């Protein structure tokens, strides 16, 4: 059996899958003050009377990292940057505790200048006085040579709870993004690691040997203890869960729109030829452009429980959710209440919904039914407008899917996949507004939990070989080793695949889920005078997002 759990903004959903069938689902309200409480309640409910010994895998998608960043509930972080020449420090400073040190390496990874030990010691002392316990260390071109970052770490001894290194965040180049990614990783490290500790304690009380995973932003999983090393990888886990859920339940290969309409927000994603789009250079969160690869999505503040107000002759829907729909005891009218009055759903207390919407109708000077119709229509229009804007944005840039870049591709959606609580009442109208055929997949109410349950482990690795320097660097693993001048591209490809396999298995991948592909393959001759003095070999491989072995689009019943 596989247990998938999605901790959403309004509800925590769970699904139990056995022999390619959904055998049980559960839903509880999310306790944002204590996500572990939500996790425990949903697990107790769905595993009641089940054979725990048959449990083979638990996968969670969590809002922990995202919420910490969005709500500003992060630790104070000191940043030490070895930026060298180029961008001015004013363009790189990410917070008030950003400090710059001498020393840098060039684009080939050759160390041009050393870092001054006394500078680092002075910064260390300032951080101590400011009660900073987390530090991010980032050097320009540290992906080509991480030596400066590790030397700085040695200089500040063990005076801090945790050090986040820029070269470990990604093998891709982009110094400002690397700074932001390292900062966020350090800022949420304690919060996320505390969450992981609590989860593991609870899992041990159920079945100590069951593999437990976390869904990452790219729609892949990581074994939970491994994820604790790089918590920034788990940002935007929730939207990734909805995309992977729709991928596991949808059967088409057309361009499509995917909507997950929750109680608080609606997550929007676009599929090209039936495949989700990817942010290959990194997702953006709260204005921070990162190097964390992620599935492309957008969240808007419109959901079934969005607060509805009418002030200054204006009807406002969201972005706040201040409780459940009035039909379930909430204090404010919501789109869900409007849908109940229109007969689009028969949930909740109709009288309580009508009482709440009447307050809006009286302010608008219309009947209750007219007010309900307007609330419903405006909610659908807000979602449709955001979808249209996202499609326009996608079509103005190169289209990257989780499989490949589609040269010259223009996305023209034909199908609208809708999941989430309000999917049934809203799908038809949204399909009309977007000129798409609406489709509600089976198990739409727990699609996110299914997506988490069935996602396979993803990983990537970068291999850089400089035959003139006779040096091989595997930056994500922090490895540097000597090679001969005869080292070839084929040698690099062999090492790249072997190290990716090792990394994936360490992160929890099963052997039959390892589907590797080379996504960067470049060789440059280095010339001095009239002679070739060596080669610069740059290789990158990944295990792309997808479903675990045995689960295709038509597998789940």
Rosetta blueprint (number, residue, H / E / L):
1 X L
2 X E
3 X E
4 X E
5 X E
6 X E
7 X E
8 X L
9 X L
10 X L
11 X E
12 X E
13 X E
14 X E
15 X E
16 X E
17 X E
18 X E
19 X L
20 X L
21 X E
22 X E
23 X E
24 X E
25 X E
26 X E
27 X E
28 X E
29 X E
30 X L
31 X L
32 X L
33 X L
34 X L
35 X H
36 X H
37 X H
38 X H
39 X H
40 X H
41 X H
42 X H
43 X H
44 X H
45 X H
46 X H
47 X L
48 X L
49 X L
50 X L
51 X L
52 X H
53 X H
54 X H
55 X L
56 X L
57 X E
58 X E
59 X E
60 X E
61 X E
62 X L
63 X L
64 X H
65 X H
66 X H
67 X H
68 X H
69 X H
70 X H
71 X L
72 X L
73 X L
74 X L
75 X L
76 X L
77 X E
78 X E
79 X E
80 X E
81 X E
82 X E
83 X L
84 X L
85 X L
86 X L
87 X L
88 X L
89 X H
90 X H
91 X H
92 X L
93 X L
94 X L
95 X L
96 X L
97 X L
98 X E
99 X E
100 X E
101 X L
102 X L
103 X L
104 X E
105 X E
106 X L
107 X L
108 X L
109 X L
110 X L
111 X E
112 X E
113 X E
114 X L
115 X L
116 X L
117 X H
118 X H
119 X H
120 X H
121 X H
122 X H
123 X H
124 X H
125 X H
126 X H
127 X H
128 X H
129 X H
130 X L
131 X L
132 X L
133 X L
134 X E
135 X E
136 X E
137 X E
138 X E
139 X E
140 X L
141 X L
142 X L
143 X L
144 X L
145 X L
146 X L
147 X H
148 X H
149 X H
150 X H
151 X H
152 X H
153 X H
154 X H
155 X H
156 X L
157 X L
158 X L
159 X L
160 X L
161 X L
162 X E
163 X E
164 X E
165 X E
166 X H
167 X H
168 X H
169 X L
170 X L
171 X L
172 X L
173 X L
174 X L
175 X H
176 X H
177 X H
178 X H
179 X H
180 X H
181 X H
182 X H
183 X H
184 X H
185 X H
186 X H
187 X H
188 X L
189 X H
190 X H
191 X H
192 X H
193 X H
194 X H
195 X H
196 X H
197 X H
198 X H
199 X H
200 X H
201 X H
202 X H
203 X H
204 X H
205 X H
206 X H
207 X H
208 X L
209 X L
210 X L
211 X E
212 X E
213 X E
214 X E
215 X E
216 X L
217 X L
218 X L
219 X L
220 X L
221 X E
222 X E
223 X E
224 X H
225 X H
226 X H
227 X H
228 X H
229 X H
230 X H
231 X H
232 X H
233 X H
234 X H
235 X L
236 X L
237 X H
238 X H
239 X H
240 X H
241 X H
242 X H
243 X H
244 X H
245 X H
246 X H
247 X H
248 X H
249 X H
250 X L
251 X L
252 X L
253 X L
254 X L
255 X L
256 X E
257 X E
258 X E
259 X E
260 X E
261 X E
262 X L
263 X L
264 X L
265 X L
266 X E
267 X E
268 X E
269 X E
270 X E
271 X E
272 X E
273 X L
274 X L
275 X E
276 X E
277 X E
278 X E
279 X E
280 X L
281 X L
282 X L
283 X L
284 X E
285 X E
286 X L
287 X L
288 X E
289 X E
290 X L
291 X L
292 X L
293 X L
294 X E
295 X E
296 X L
297 X L
298 X E
299 X E
300 X E
301 X L
302 X L
303 X L
304 X L
305 X L
306 X L
307 X L
308 X E
309 X E
310 X E
311 X E
312 X L
313 X L
314 X E
315 X E
316 X E
317 X E
318 X L
319 X L
320 X L
321 X L
322 X L
323 X L
324 X L
325 X L
326 X H
327 X H
328 X H
329 X L
330 X L
331 X L
332 X L
333 X L
334 X L
335 X H
336 X H
337 X H
338 X H
339 X H
340 X H
341 X H
342 X L
343 X L
344 X L
345 X L
346 X L
347 X L
348 X L
349 X L
350 X H
351 X H
352 X H
353 X H
354 X H
355 X H
356 X H
357 X H
358 X H
359 X H
360 X H
361 X H
362 X H
363 X H
364 X H
365 X L
366 X L
367 X L
368 X H
369 X H
370 X H
371 X H
372 X H
373 X H
374 X H
375 X H
376 X H
377 X H
378 X H
379 X H
380 X H
381 X H
382 X H
383 X H
384 X H
385 X H
386 X H
387 X H
388 X H
389 X H
390 X H
391 X H
392 X H
393 X H
394 X H
395 X L
396 X L
397 X L
398 X L
399 X E
400 X E
401 X E
402 X L
403 X L
404 X L
405 X E
406 X E
407 X L
408 X L
409 X L
410 X L
411 X L
412 X L
413 X L
414 X L
415 X E
416 X E
417 X E
418 X E
419 X E
420 X L
421 X L
422 X L
423 X H
424 X H
425 X H
426 X H
427 X H
428 X H
429 X H
430 X H
431 X H
432 X H
433 X H
434 X H
435 X L
436 X L
437 X E
438 X E
439 X E
440 X L
441 X L
442 X L
443 X L
444 X H
445 X H
446 X H
447 X H
448 X H
449 X H
450 X H
451 X H
452 X H
453 X H
454 X H
455 X E
456 X L
457 X E
458 X L
459 X E
460 X E
461 X E
462 X E
463 X E
464 X E
465 X E
466 X E
467 X L
468 X L
469 X L
470 X L
471 X E
472 X E
473 X E
474 X E
475 X H
476 X H
477 X H
478 X L
479 X E
480 X E
481 X E
482 X E
483 X L
484 X L
485 X L
486 X L
487 X L
488 X L
489 X H
490 X H
491 X H
492 X H
493 X H
494 X H
495 X H
496 X H
497 X H
498 X H
499 X H
500 X H
501 X H
502 X H
503 X H
504 X H
505 X H
506 X H
507 X L
508 X L
509 X L
510 X L
511 X H
512 X H
513 X H
514 X L
515 X L
516 X E
517 X E
518 X E
519 X E
520 X E
521 X E
522 X E
523 X E
524 X E
525 X E
526 X E
527 X E
528 X E
529 X L
530 X L
531 X E
532 X E
533 X E
534 X E
535 X E
536 X E
537 X E
538 X E
539 X E
540 X E
541 X E
542 X E
543 X E
544 X L
545 X L
546 X L
547 X E
548 X L
549 X L
550 X L
551 X L
552 X L
553 X L
554 X L
555 X L
556 X L
557 X L
